[in-house]
Amino acid sequence: MPDKTTNNFSLVDLPDIPASLDNAMKNLTNKPTKKIGDTLADAWFLVFGGLSHKASQRRMQYAHDLERYEKELTESISKIPENERLEPSIQVTAQALENSKYCISSNELRRMFVYLITNTMDNRYESFTHPSFPEIIKQMSPLDARILSSFKNKVSQPIANIVLNHRSGTRKTLERYIFFDINGSYSYPYAASISSLERLGLLSVDFSTQLADKSLYDLFTKFSYYGHLKDIFENKESGDFLGTINGICEITPLGIHFIKSCIPETLRFLQIP
């Protein structure tokens, strides 16, 4: 039976290394092979060395953001009146701290975690907090947070789909979830944010009803992108013409609690770029 001790594997009983491979491994210490190893190391650094440097920079930035997170949280908690302070909810706070480690480099999301943790310790807001909120924040983008903040004082807002109507009575949807921010501006990523906030249960979108003030929908047919689509798709000969399906985008009951628990005043009134 072969002597298993010759390969010096003490933890796992592995097969013997073939003599040819064993010799090749030993040759790594020889000068010619060592030079090859040095060349490979140099090539590795040229390709991946910059990445290592960037990783080091990211670690330094993360440490800075973590320190800022701790400072903001301490300052926020210190502002709770002594007579309103509660023991924090472990269910919410532990999840918030765990999930926040993925988000602390985002000013908007970090501040939302600070606000949520603080409010679990504040008797005036504790009833609005919910165990699902830490996971919801983790799945949000900064743009999601800013769009949601616009529903603080305007719980129902107009939304529309742009459609191409055919003479036959059928229609084709060209763009979904056209939404204007609090500055009256449109941006393509808004649709994805509205859809994501709807998925998270914070917003609801309904195209079976409209806001009472129909003039609020005029902006959907007056902005430049609508005119661009009109030039491309409308066809008098075929009878195709552009139009909109108007609806309502509004905050849900869960969304109302989320805003009260997680959106600080400083974020609620930020302008959406």
Rosetta blueprint (number, residue, H / E / L):
1 M L
2 P L
3 D L
4 K H
5 T H
6 T H
7 N H
8 N L
9 F L
10 S L
11 L L
12 V L
13 D L
14 L L
15 P L
16 D L
17 I L
18 P L
19 A H
20 S H
21 L H
22 D H
23 N H
24 A H
25 M H
26 K H
27 N H
28 L H
29 T H
30 N L
31 K H
32 P H
33 T H
34 K H
35 K H
36 I H
37 G H
38 D H
39 T H
40 L H
41 A H
42 D H
43 A H
44 W H
45 F H
46 L H
47 V H
48 F H
49 G H
50 G H
51 L H
52 S H
53 H H
54 K H
55 A H
56 S H
57 Q H
58 R H
59 R H
60 M H
61 Q H
62 Y H
63 A H
64 H H
65 D H
66 L H
67 E H
68 R H
69 Y H
70 E H
71 K H
72 E H
73 L H
74 T H
75 E H
76 S H
77 I H
78 S H
79 K L
80 I L
81 P L
82 E H
83 N H
84 E H
85 R E
86 L L
87 E L
88 P L
89 S L
90 I H
91 Q H
92 V H
93 T H
94 A H
95 Q H
96 A H
97 L H
98 E H
99 N H
100 S H
101 K L
102 Y L
103 C L
104 I L
105 S L
106 S L
107 N H
108 E H
109 L H
110 R H
111 R H
112 M H
113 F H
114 V H
115 Y H
116 L H
117 I H
118 T H
119 N H
120 T H
121 M L
122 D E
123 N L
124 R L
125 Y L
126 E H
127 S H
128 F H
129 T L
130 H L
131 P L
132 S L
133 F H
134 P H
135 E H
136 I H
137 I H
138 K H
139 Q L
140 M L
141 S L
142 P H
143 L H
144 D H
145 A H
146 R H
147 I H
148 L H
149 S H
150 S L
151 F L
152 K L
153 N L
154 K L
155 V L
156 S E
157 Q E
158 P E
159 I E
160 A E
161 N E
162 I E
163 V E
164 L E
165 N E
166 H L
167 R L
168 S L
169 G L
170 T L
171 R E
172 K E
173 T E
174 L E
175 E E
176 R E
177 Y E
178 I E
179 F L
180 F E
181 D L
182 I L
183 N L
184 G L
185 S L
186 Y E
187 S L
188 Y L
189 P L
190 Y H
191 A H
192 A H
193 S H
194 I H
195 S H
196 S H
197 L H
198 E H
199 R H
200 L L
201 G L
202 L L
203 L E
204 S E
205 V E
206 D E
207 F L
208 S L
209 T L
210 Q L
211 L L
212 A L
213 D L
214 K H
215 S H
216 L H
217 Y H
218 D L
219 L H
220 F H
221 T H
222 K H
223 F L
224 S H
225 Y H
226 Y H
227 G H
228 H H
229 L H
230 K H
231 D H
232 I H
233 F H
234 E L
235 N E
236 K L
237 E L
238 S L
239 G L
240 D E
241 F E
242 L E
243 G E
244 T E
245 I E
246 N E
247 G E
248 I E
249 C E
250 E E
251 I E
252 T L
253 P H
254 L H
255 G H
256 I H
257 H H
258 F H
259 I H
260 K H
261 S H
262 C H
263 I L
264 P L
265 E H
266 T H
267 L H
268 R H
269 F L
270 L L
271 Q L
272 I L
273 P L
